[in-house]
Amino acid sequence: MPAGQKLAAPAHKNNAYEEILYGIEGVLTWTVDGTPIDVGPGQALCIPRGAVHRFDNLGSTDVKQLVVISPAIMGPAYFREAAGVIGAAAGGPPDRGKMAEVFQRHGMTVADFPAK
């Protein structure tokens, strides 16, 4: 994730899987159930199913993290669909209804949209 970038997609919860993150480069700030957690190189974070979460790069360097989803029920189709909805917003907030539909198809529920 590029330096200083906030996630365009809304906070959400995973209905049917856990998300395990491992920091490779830079520090990404994950907000899990309202608590900010910085994940940097060599650190890991498990987000249990049902926990509301999102992430932002609040730092001045790009970030790389490895994300493992278990069980592996989400794939490339989710990222293509979400990118389409975000791109259609042309820099504004994504359409909540369309994003909710994409999330639902891929085992997630929209929680809220990030503050601008």
Secondary structure, DSSP 8 states (H G I E B T S, - for coil): --TT-B-SS-EEEESS-EEEEEEEES-EEEEETTEEEEE-BT-EEEE-TT--EEEE--SSS--EEEEEEES----HHHHHHHHHHHHHTTTS---HHHHHHHHHHTTEEEEE----
